[in-house]
Amino acid sequence: SEIAPDEAFIDDDLMEMVVGAESALLQEADAVVNKLEEVITSFAASPSRQNEMYGKIKSIVSSYSLFQNTEYFEAINNFIRIVVSRECNLKWSDAELLALWK
């Protein structure tokens, strides 16, 4: 069962597309994480503005639905959970985190 030369090129092209898509997703994930950290740390000194911070985070992640159904979705949620806990001493539930994306 040898692969015909044309099929080998198709496999290579497909692999390049997958790697390219993964690279683009990784760059987007990095960008969103940087934006989120900036917002969260800017609100760390003002715990009374928690609803405003939640709204700003929601406005960022809700425009990144491309991460849903990828490994980045859970990673970004975990990042939010950790940074909000560390910087603002807040514990957000899974439901609160999921609601950010809608």
C-alpha positions, -999 to +999 in steps of 0.1 A: +000+000+000+023+027-013+012+063-012+010+078-047+032+109-051+002+132-054-013+119-022+020+126-004+018+162-015-018+165-003-008+151+031+021+176+033-002+205+024-028+193+049-001+191+076+011+226+068-025+239+071-030+222+104+003+235+118-005+270+105-039+269+121-025+257+154+001+285+152-025+311+146-047+298+175-016+299+197-009+335+188-045+344+194-045+327+227-014+345+237-030+378+227-062+372+247-043+361+278-022+393+277-054+414+274-071+395+302-041+398+325-040+436+318-077+440+326-077+419+357-046+435+373-060+470+365-090+461+387-071+443+414-069+475+435-107+481+432-126+450+444-158+470+445-157+472+407-160+434+403-190+436+380-172+461+357-142+438+355-164+408+347-180+428+319-147+438+305-134+402+306-167+391+290-163+416+262-128+402+254-135+365+255-170+366+239-153+377+207-130+347+208-156+319+202-130+303+179-115+288+211-146+268+220-141+231+215-103+235+215-078+228+243-073+266+246-109+271+259-102+253+292-067+268+294-080+303+291-107+296+317-081+283+341-059+313+335-089+336+343-097+316+374-061+317+387-054+354+379-088+366+393-081+345+424-045+357+428-050+394+420-085+401+432-091+373+458-122+362+439-135+327+432-155+324+401-176+293+395-175+272+363-209+286+354-196+322+358-166+313+336-187+297+309-211+327+309-181+349+299-181+333+265-218+340+256 
